[in-house]
Amino acid sequence: MLEKALKGSPRYWGTLTALGMVMLLGLGFWLYQLTFGMKITGLNRDVSWGFYIAQFTYLVGVAASAVMLVLPYYFHHYKEFSKMIILGEFLAIAAVVMCLGFIVVDIGQPQRMLNVLLNPTPHSVLFWDMVVLNGYLFLNIIVGWTSLQYFKNDMTPPKWVKILAIVSVIWAFSIHTVTAFLYAGLPGRHYFLTAIMAARFLASAFCSGPAILLLLVLFLRRLTGFDPGQKAINRLAVIITYAMCVNIFFFLLEVFTSFYSNMPGHMAPLIYLFNGIDGHTMMVPFMWTAVVLGLGCLLFLIPTPVRQKTPALVTGLIMLVIASWIDKGLGLLIGGFTPNPFEEVTVYSPTIPEIMISLMIFSLGGIVLTVLWKIAIEVRVEVEGGNLSMVPPPAAE
Amino acid sequence: MKNSRREFLKLAAVSAMGIGAARLGFLGDAPAHAAGLPTVGNYEEGLKAKHWGMAVYSAKFTPERIAACRKACHDEHNVPDIAGPKEIKWFWGASYEESFPTEHGHYLSEEVEHRQFPLLCNQCETPMCVKVCPTQATFQRPDGIVMMDFHRCIGCRYCMAGCPFGARSFNFQDPRPFIKDFNPHFPTRMRGVVEKCNFCAERLAVGKLPKCVEAAEGALVFGDLSDEQSDIRKVLREHFAIRRKPDAGTSPSVYYIL
């Protein structure tokens, strides 16, 4: 099926070329980082993880989008998702590739990366994160590719694919749980030190991941006419809405615990993020934007008549994605490290090279996604005889 | 053809001699540098303990004494002198609030409140940095010292996130241009790895006390915490001492006498 990626419209090649150019530009900055070291980043002694790891954390959530389709499909036989499921699995592949990319650019000695495999260390959560991320990548490649192959040949996928798909559902929970455990067990970082960190990760993943998937699918529908079915779209939108409500609820639980207990260490990160400490207010506009967008998106998503209108749905989803990105892609890491364990503020903000290198990884993910989705769509075109909307063709006269 | 091969062999022989000469020159210098390093022969002279610890007479520390200890430590271990938030610190001084952030006293003795405290890696009994390190580049010796293997570190900086004391530094850049007085007895580091105080494990191995203890002129007491007869235990029996952030659960081996 790979050959389907080699023939395409100028628009397809244009997209790949544009993404490739951005990637090359970012590659230059990465070579700069490899030559001069991590001093080109805004990281420092106090904020030892920053933009790269934050993007990694956010994208682990995007990788989850598949599970919100695979779970109803395989566990509850919700057949409406059958057309979107492959897109979800392929988005998960692209997201995990980006996750791994962000880890590679974040470490100071990338050529020693395999030390993690050579000295397996079960008491380090990072070791387990490596295991679950790679495992999830392979599961999605195998399940996604094989089921597409069988679909192309008009055959029912073999039983082992179904078993692996069920494994991948459970596995998806593990990638969030283990990634949350990376943070949740650190005694010196109060913003991370919370028992509901894994639950918060799951809630945020299950709203932001499917939201990105749904936005991409709606975009694809405009571009190619591929229609996953209105019922599937509506159902996924409902799942996203509930997950976002739970996400906000979990965040409020953190706020209550911190401020009712009045424990200085627990309040400090929230105060820094939403009010600033000692005049350091860099994060304040971002966090309040997230609050406004996070609550505002519910106005578009909760009322069913509004949610079912595509423009309102798209607006709500975009607001949701921005809000959840600020929460996980900026706030979580910066709030965790600021103030430092001595309740002092060391300001961190990503540098231009850091952002360019991140763009390199995002472009890489974009390329993987474009190629994989192209293959998936082409296979569908072939099987359905060019009728992407899947509306039964009019009966022959 | 034959000629050119002969030329090549000649050149090769000359080059090899050149390299050999250079090596001999290096070896010629080596014994002078290596005198302080442990060998199989003098390994037995090393200081041994079940659990190394340190007691700090904080009242004896003036900013000058902290600076002297810091210089002794940093010179000994080739710690680069880099300014700003990407700095590298093995031994440093800090305010009361920074040293004991969980002790929120409103009405403190002014003298204690304005005192500078010497800080270093706490060589914790249950070190978080060892727990989180994915490659065992940070490891704990049986005598309690938490060590760094600079050659195994992948630079993931998880240990920095895990340490509740900010005792670890990352080489964001090549540290070598920032080393003023190079000490050939201790390796320099490369960029992209984490480093920290190692309780002078390399000096203990040849029977010497840590460099900061030498420089502190009695203000730092170093010894075996598990030996009831040791000096450090005697000092801790006689004075009230606290540890930094005991609520972090890492059980530091450095005690501060206030």
Boltz contact constraints between the chains, C-beta under 6 A:
constraints:
  - contact:
      token1: [A, 37]
      token2: [B, 172]
      max_distance: 6.0
  - contact:
      token1: [A, 37]
      token2: [B, 173]
      max_distance: 6.0
  - contact:
      token1: [A, 37]
      token2: [B, 191]
      max_distance: 6.0
  - contact:
      token1: [A, 37]
      token2: [B, 192]
      max_distance: 6.0
  - contact:
      token1: [A, 38]
      token2: [B, 172]
      max_distance: 6.0
  - contact:
      token1: [A, 39]
      token2: [B, 172]
      max_distance: 6.0
  - contact:
      token1: [A, 39]
      token2: [B, 173]
      max_distance: 6.0
  - contact:
      token1: [A, 44]
      token2: [B, 85]
      max_distance: 6.0
  - contact:
      token1: [A, 44]
      token2: [B, 86]
      max_distance: 6.0
  - contact:
      token1: [A, 45]
      token2: [B, 85]
      max_distance: 6.0
  - contact:
      token1: [A, 45]
      token2: [B, 169]
      max_distance: 6.0
  - contact:
      token1: [A, 48]
      token2: [B, 157]
      max_distance: 6.0
  - contact:
      token1: [A, 48]
      token2: [B, 160]
      max_distance: 6.0
  - contact:
      token1: [A, 48]
      token2: [B, 161]
      max_distance: 6.0
  - contact:
      token1: [A, 49]
      token2: [B, 161]
      max_distance: 6.0
  - contact:
      token1: [A, 107]
      token2: [B, 154]
      max_distance: 6.0
  - contact:
      token1: [A, 107]
      token2: [B, 155]
      max_distance: 6.0
  - contact:
      token1: [A, 107]
      token2: [B, 156]
      max_distance: 6.0
  - contact:
      token1: [A, 108]
      token2: [B, 155]
      max_distance: 6.0
  - contact:
      token1: [A, 108]
      token2: [B, 192]
      max_distance: 6.0
  - contact:
      token1: [A, 109]
      token2: [B, 154]
      max_distance: 6.0
  - contact:
      token1: [A, 109]
      token2: [B, 155]
      max_distance: 6.0
  - contact:
      token1: [A, 109]
      token2: [B, 192]
      max_distance: 6.0
  - contact:
      token1: [A, 112]
      token2: [B, 154]
      max_distance: 6.0
  - contact:
      token1: [A, 115]
      token2: [B, 135]
      max_distance: 6.0
  - contact:
      token1: [A, 115]
      token2: [B, 152]
      max_distance: 6.0
  - contact:
      token1: [A, 115]
      token2: [B, 154]
      max_distance: 6.0
  - contact:
      token1: [A, 116]
      token2: [B, 134]
      max_distance: 6.0
  - contact:
      token1: [A, 116]
      token2: [B, 135]
      max_distance: 6.0
  - contact:
      token1: [A, 119]
      token2: [B, 135]
      max_distance: 6.0
  - contact:
      token1: [A, 119]
      token2: [B, 136]
      max_distance: 6.0
  - contact:
      token1: [A, 121]
      token2: [B, 134]
      max_distance: 6.0
  - contact:
      token1: [A, 121]
      token2: [B, 136]
      max_distance: 6.0
  - contact:
      token1: [A, 123]
      token2: [B, 131]
      max_distance: 6.0
  - contact:
      token1: [A, 124]
      token2: [B, 132]
      max_distance: 6.0
  - contact:
      token1: [A, 124]
      token2: [B, 133]
      max_distance: 6.0
  - contact:
      token1: [A, 124]
      token2: [B, 134]
      max_distance: 6.0
  - contact:
      token1: [A, 126]
      token2: [B, 134]
      max_distance: 6.0
  - contact:
      token1: [A, 126]
      token2: [B, 158]
      max_distance: 6.0
  - contact:
      token1: [A, 127]
      token2: [B, 134]
      max_distance: 6.0
  - contact:
      token1: [A, 186]
      token2: [B, 161]
      max_distance: 6.0
  - contact:
      token1: [A, 186]
      token2: [B, 162]
      max_distance: 6.0
  - contact:
      token1: [A, 187]
      token2: [B, 164]
      max_distance: 6.0
  - contact:
      token1: [A, 187]
      token2: [B, 248]
      max_distance: 6.0
  - contact:
      token1: [A, 187]
      token2: [B, 249]
      max_distance: 6.0
  - contact:
      token1: [A, 188]
      token2: [B, 164]
      max_distance: 6.0
  - contact:
      token1: [A, 341]
      token2: [B, 164]
      max_distance: 6.0
  - contact:
      token1: [A, 341]
      token2: [B, 166]
      max_distance: 6.0
  - contact:
      token1: [A, 342]
      token2: [B, 98]
      max_distance: 6.0
  - contact:
      token1: [A, 342]
      token2: [B, 101]
      max_distance: 6.0
  - contact:
      token1: [A, 343]
      token2: [B, 101]
      max_distance: 6.0
  - contact:
      token1: [A, 346]
      token2: [B, 85]
      max_distance: 6.0
